Amino acid sequence: MRHWRIGALFLTACLWERGSEPPKTILDLQQFRQSNSIPILTRAGREGNVTLVNLNPSINVWYLLKLAWRDSNVEADYHLENPAPHTRKLVLDDKNSSGLVILEGINRIPCDLFGSMDFEKAKSSPLIYYPLCEGRIYLRKSATGQRTTLEATTEFLREHVWGGEKIIDVGHIILGDSQREIGKIQSGAQTGAKAREPVDIPLPALIDSKYANQFLTSYNLGIALEEPDQNGMVPGTWHAARGNPGVYVSVLQPNFIDPAILQSYRTAANNLDSVEAASLCYLIAFDLDRFELAFALGTDYPGVGWSRQVPEQRRDPNLPGPDGFENIQPLVATGLISPDEAGKTVATFTGGFKRSHGAFKYGDLALRNHGSHYGFMEKGVVFSTLQPGLATIFVLDDGVVEMKTWADSDNKLLPRIKCARQNGVPLIEFDGPSRAPVPGPLVARWGPGNWSGSQNSELRTMRSGVALQKSQGRRFLIYAVFSDATPSAMARAFQAYRCEYAMLLDMNALEHTYAAVYRRSGSQLVVDHLLKGMSVLDKSASGELSPRFLGYADNRDFFYLMRRNGKEVKP
């Protein structure tokens, strides 16, 4: 053992001498983790050692349990989830025969996992979240996430076909244009009640005055409205979603935007061509006084290895990934909302780029931090380091949602962050001197902005984005799907809606821009998709609908919104 340690230290020293880092595991990235180990002796007389790691005590949701028996050379790791982090905590107690104890206020509840058959039963169970200790905690189990035909074909082309990436790029442009929509516009909208700006709904878009008395009709909007109008919707205004107080829907075409906005900051955003200017965008807003936001990894993506975007000279050949590892073991990503959160979930939408595209090939960001791979966190656990200069959405331990361009000084927030997702650079930032939103500095620059598209910089395609709007003390999270747009069209739309910050998420297809809201109708769960075509991503079994992310595991990362009062959605 002594010789092995000397050899390991020598290897580590050599790596540091060459300016490199030694390989790590994801546990090494958790700088706030706390661990404790105790010996255990089961009622059957089996001896071993158990280690419990609280991965982020400030968040107190995820634990890692490491078990080693003296009569076996194999160590077992178990990823545990605490669904009640504010009132419940897991500890080890060597004075208790069970070893593991759950603290709930003044109560100490023994949890005999080591002498029972719970872990053996869990292996054979189909449940992804297996209840332990009378349902007080969950064992997170690996699952196979849903993968669409498009994703399978894309991966095959990249891995097995010469020139496959160019084929994929062309295909993405075709797919993007295939989702393009033009709304039907007609006169007759009434001013007055619909023109006012109540304080409890999002700010409407600033539009060209000649469209103020018009109706815009889309036949692809899949969200039911509380007060539908057979003539359509006034462009840029917000309409309450049926059965979900605090959820609002809006539609717009960029050519309806106030000309003063379209002509502002001309060097920061490109002129819109006639196609994207007349292409519909759909927006859904959530009142953050009513909802809390969360983020979850898919079973496979985003991934933590090297992005294929990063040039070889920017990679460390001694590391399997930019943070020192290429997988998240021993942690488990389920691609599924937990049972305790599922009942209060009212909406889901897909996350950002896969790791393969989630780093920079060109520009200043490509030259820093191994190519500035997009960072992300879930349940207080860092899976990929948050990088300075990147557009970031995150949720703090008090539930507050923030969006900003990350800076090194923001790392002081890490112990308080419940979840975070970076994806490229900002579409919109708030300009202090003018007190107005402005396009991000790289909106008009394809390579340095890593906006993706084709090899020929063809940027117009289906895209999604997320933004934060603040109005008279209220805050709204806005998710938008653009049927055919460049980053410039997205920036102009978010400017028009007076958002303070906005960022790109994913692109090119319905499965990558998926969004759904859930409401109850009697005993049934009704799923309303932002676009009707997104319904093909859901499943049915025995006549029951099983929504993506909520009913089955998916391979893609996603966001979800839950009611703050913790109650299920009622009709």
N, C-alpha and C positions, 0 to 999 in steps of 0.2 A: 504493500500500500504506500509506503514511504517513497519508493522509487517512482511509483505512478504519479504521485503529487509533484515530485521534483520535475518529472518530464512535462507535466501539464503546465507548471509555472514557466519552464523554459520555452515551451511553445507560445504561451501568452506573451512573454517578453519579446520573443522574435517578431510576433505580429505587431506589437506596439512599436518596435524599433523601425519597422517598415512603414509606419504611419497608418496602420490598419487597426481594426478592432477585432477581437475574438468573436466567434459565433455565440449567440445567446438563445434564450427561449423567451417566450412572451412574458414569463414571470419576471424576467430581468427588467422589463419595461415598466413594471408597476412599482414606482418609487415610494408609494405610500402604504404598501402592503404590510400586514402584521401577521406573524405566524407563531404557533406554539406547538410543541410536541410533547407527548406523554407516552409511557409504556401502557399496554393494555393486556388484560388477562380475561378471556371469555369464561363463561360458566362451564364450557366444555374443556377448559384447561389450555386453550390455545393462546400462545404468547405472541406479541407483536409490538409494533410502534406505530402511532398515528400522529400525523401533522395536519393541523388545520390552518389554512391561510385565508384571512379576510383580505380580498384583493384591493379594496378601497374602503377603509372604515368609515369615512365621511359619507359615503353613499350606502354602504352596508347591504348590498344586494347579493353579490356573487362571492362564493367561497370555493376554495379547492381543498378537498380532503385527500390526503395521501396515506395509504395504508400499506404497511410492510409486515409480513408474518415471518417469524424466525424460522419456521419450517419450510419456507419457500424463498427462492431468489427473485421472485417477481413482485414488483411494486405495482399497486393499483391506484389510479387517480380517478377521483369523482368530482365532477363539476356540480356544485349545489347552488340553488337559487332560493333566496329568502324573499317571499312575496310581501312581507310586512316589515320593511326596513326601519320604520320609525318606532315600532313597538316591540321588535323581536331581534334577538341577537344569538349567534351560535358561539359556544365556547367549549373548550376541553376542560375536564375536571378529573384529575387522577384519584380523587377521593370518592368518585361515583363509579359504581360498577359498570355503568353503561358507557362511560368515557365521554360521550358527547352530551351536552346539556343545552337546552334552549331557554334563554332568559326572556320572560315576558313580564315587565314590571318587577314586582317582588317575587314572582313565581319562577321556580327553577324546575324545568320539565325534562326528566331524563329521556334520552333517545337512544335505545339499544340497537344500533346499526351493525355492530361488529359481531355480536353473538347470534344475530337473527339471520334469516334468509332473505332479507329485503333486497340486498344487492343482486342476489341470484334470481329472485323473482323479476327484478327490473330488467335483467338481460333478455328474458323471454317475452316481456310485455311489448305490445306495439305502441304504447304511449311514449311520446317524445318528452313529455314532462311527467315523470313518475313520482307520485306523492309518497313522501316518507314522514315518519314521526307524526302519524295521524293527520297528514295533509299540511303540516306546518311548514315544511320545506319541500322543494322539488329536486329530483335528480334530473339534470339535463342530459338527454341522450342524442347521439348522432342520428341524423336522418338524411335521406336522399331527397334533395330539393327538386322541385318541378323544373324541367328544362323544355323550352319550346322548340319546335322544329326549326325555326329561324336560328336560334342559338346553336343548335346542334350542327346545322349546315355551316354556319359561320366558323365554328371551331374546326370543322373538318377541312374547310378551304384554307384556313390559316396554317394548319399543321401538315397537310398532305398535298396541296396543289401548288405547283410553282406559279408565282405571280398571284397567289390567292388574295393577298391584301388589296391589290388593285381591283380584282373582281368584286371583293366585298365593298370597296369604296363606291364603285359604280352602282352596286346593288343598293347601298344605303341611300344614295341620291334618288334612285327610282322609288324605293320604299317611301322616302320622305315625301316626294311629289305625289305619290299615290294617295296620301292622306290629306292632300290640300282641299280646303273647302272655301267656298265663297258664299256669304250669306245673302239672303234675299232682302232687299231694302225697299220699304214702301212708306208713303206719307201717312200722317194721321195720328201720331203720338200726341198725347195731351200733356201740356205743361202744368205746373202747379204742384200737386202733391208729390209727383214723381221727381220733380226738379229740386225739391228741397234736400238738405243734407242733414238728416237726423244724427244725433251724436252716438247712437247705438248701432249704427251700421258703418261699413267702410266708406271712405271717401270715393265718390265716383270719378271716372276718368275725365280729364279736361279734353273736350272734343271740339272740332270745328263747328261753329254756330249753325252752319247750314244743315247739320245732321241732328240738331237738337230736337226737332219735331218729327223724327223718323222712327220707324220700327225696323229692327234687324231680326230676321228669322233664320234659325238653324234647325235642320231636321235631324241632327246627330247629337244634340244635347241630351244626355241620359239622366240628368238629375231632375226629379219632379219638383215643381215650385208650389209654394203655398197659394199664390194668387196668379195662376197662369193667364196670359192674355193670348187669345187666338191670333192676334196680329203679330206677335213676337215680343221682343224686348228692346227697350230704349238703349242704344249703344252706350257702353261705359257705365251704365247704372247697375245697382246691385238688387237682386231679388232673393227673398228668403227661400231656403230649401225646405221642402215639406217634411214635417216630422222631426226636424233637427234645429231647435232654437240656437241661434248663434252661428249658423252656417249660411253663407250667401253665395250667389252665382252671378257672373257677369259675362258678356260676350262683346267682342270688339274686332274691328279690322283696323290695321295701322293707318290706313288712309283717312280714317275718321278723326284722327288725333289733331288737336289744336296745332295749326301751322307754326305757331311760335315755338312749340316744343320740337317739331320736326326740323326747324331751321336753327335750333340752338346747338352750340358746341359742335360745329360742323366738322372740326378736325378729329373729334373723339369718336364719332359714329359715322358710318357710311350712309350715303343716300339709299333709300329703299327702292328696289326695282318694282315694276308694276305687278309682278306676281306676288311677292311677299306683302306688298302694301294692301292687296285686296284679299289676303288669306285670313280666314277667321282664327281668332285665338279665344280660348275658353279659360275662365278664371273661377276659382272657388276660394272663398275667404273664411277663416275661422276666428271667432272672437276669443282671444287668449285669456280673457277673464273667465271664460266657460270651459276651456279645454287646456289640457297639458299635452305637450309634444314628447314623443319618444322615437328612438332610432334603433334598428336591429340589423345585424348582419344576415346575409343569406347563407345557405349551407356551403356555398362555394365562393361567393363574391362579396366584396371587392377583391379579396386576396391580399397577401402580405409579402409576396416575393418581389422580385425585380420587375418593373414595367419594361416591356419590349421597346418603349419609346426612348429609354435612356441610352445614350451612346456608351459603348463598351468602356471608353476611357473615363467615364463618370461612375463606373461601378467598382466596387471593391471585390476583387476576385476571391477573397477569402471569406466573404459573407454570402449566405444564401438569399439574403434579402436586405433592403436598405436599413432595417432596424436590427439586423443580425440573425433573422430566422425566416423560414419560408412557409411555415404553417403555424396554426394557433394552438397546437397541442401543448398541454393537456386540456385546454378549454374546448368547449363545444359550442358551435353556432347552429341554432336550430332552424332558422328561416321561418319561424312561426311565433306568433304572439302567445304569451303564457296564458294558462287558464284563468288566473286571477285578473288579468288585464283584458282578456277577450270580451268579457261581459260589458265592460264600459267603453270599449273602442267604438268610435263613431266614423272613423275614416282611415284610409291607408293610401299612400302613394309611393311609387318607386323612388329609389335613391339615386346615386350618381354613377360615374363611370366605373367600369371594372378596372382592376389594377393594370391590366394590359395597356390601357389608354390613360391611366391616372397618374401621369408624370409628364415632365416637359422635355421635348426634343430640341426646341429652339428657344432663343432668348435668354435673358438674365437668369430666370428661374431654373433653366436647364443647367446652369453653371454652378448652382448652389445646392448643398445638402443632397448630394447624389441624384440630382435631377428633380428635387422637390416633389416627392411622391405625396399624393393626397392623403391626409391623415383622417382617422376616425376613431371614435370611442363608443362603447356601449356599456350601460350600467356602471359607469365610473371606471371602466377598464380601458386602457390605451391599447389599441390593436396596431395602430400605425401613428407615428409621431406627428402631431400637428405642426405644420411647417409655416414659417413666417412668409408673408406675401400672398397667401392663398385665401380665397373667399371661404368663410366658415360660418356654419350655423351650429349653435350649441344651446344646451339647456342646463341651467344651474341647479343646485340642490334645492333651491326654493321654488323651482318650477318656472322661473323666468326664462323666456326664449330670447336669445340675442343673435344678431348677425353682424359680422365685421370682417375686415381683412386682418388676419392674424398677425401679431407681432411677438417678438421674443418676450416682451414685457407682460404679455398676456398669460405666460406660463404660470404665473402666480395663481391663476384661476383653476389650474388642473385638479387640485384636490376636491373642488366643489362641482366639477362638471359631471353631470349624469350621462350625457351623450353628446357627440359632436360629429359633424361630417364636413370635410372640405371637398370642393370640386372646382378646380380651376381658379380663375380670377374674377373680380366683381363685374357684374353687368351694370349695376347702379351703386353709387356711393352718395352719401349726404355731404353737401358742400356747406361748411359752416358760415363763411362770409356771405354767401347768397341765400342761405337758409332754404336751399332747394336741392332736389336730387339731380345728379349729373352722371353721364355715362362713365364707366370705368375707364382707366387710361389705356387698356389693351383691347377694348371692344372691337376696334377696327383693324386689329392686327392678328391675323389667323395663326401664325406659328407661335409667336411669343405668348398669345392668349390660350393656346392649346384648345381651340374651339372645336376641333375635329371636323370631319367632312370628308372630302375626297383629296387625293394626292394633288389635284390641280386647284386646291383651295376653293372648291365649290361648297359654299357654306349653307345654302338654303336647303332646309330639310325640316322634318317634324322635330320639335324641341320642347323640353319642359324646363321650368324654372321655379324658384321659390323666392318670396320677397317678404319684407316686413314693412307694414304701414302703421303709422302712429297718427291718431286723430283725437284731439281734445281729451287726452288722458287715457284713451283706449288704444289697444294694440291688436292688430290683425295679422295673422299669417296668411299669405296668399300663395296658392299653387296655381300655376298656369301651364296650359298646353297650347303651343302654337302649331297650327296645322302645316305651315310651310314658312320658315323664317330663318333669317341670319341672326347673329347676336345683336346686330344694330337694331333690327325690328323689335327684338325682345327688350332691349334697353329703352327704346322710345315708348313702348307700351307701359313698362313699369314707371317711366318718368310721368306719363300721362295719368297714371293712377296714384301719383304722388307718394310712391314708396321711398323709404329711406335707405334701403339696401336691397339688392337682388343678386342672385347667382344662378348659373346654369346647373341643371341636374343631368338628365340623360336625354337621349335623342334617337331618331331614325325609325321608330316603330311603336305600335300601340303597347306592346308588352314592356317597353322601356319607359313609357310615359304614363303608365296605368295609374288611375286614381278612382277610388270608390268611396261612397258614404253608405252608412248602414242605419236603418230605422226599423222599428217594430210595428207590425200590423197584426194586432192580436198576439197569437203565439208564434207568428212567422217573422223571420228576419228578411227584410226587403233590402236588396242591394241596388243602389243607384250608381251607375258609372258616369264619370264626367263626360265621356264619349260612349255612345251606345256600343260601338264596335269593341270596346274593352271587355265586354261580357264574355268573349270567347276565352279569356284567360281563367275564368272560374270553372269549377268542376261540379258535376252532379253525381250523386250516389243514392240509389234507392228512392229517387224522386226528391231528394233533399239537396239544396244548393250548398256548395262548399266554396266560399270565397277565397281567393288568393290571399296569402299571408295570415288570414284569420282561421281558415278551415283546413289548410294543408301547408306543408313546408315548401318554401320556394328557394331557388338557388341565388336569387338577387336580394341585395339589401333594400331596406324600405323604411319609411317613416310611418308613424301612426299617431292618431290623436284620440285622447280619452277624456271623458267628462270629469271635471275636477271634483264633483261631489261623489264620484265613485259609483254612481248608480247606473243600472242598465238603461239603455235608450228605451223610452216609452213612446207610444203613438200620440 
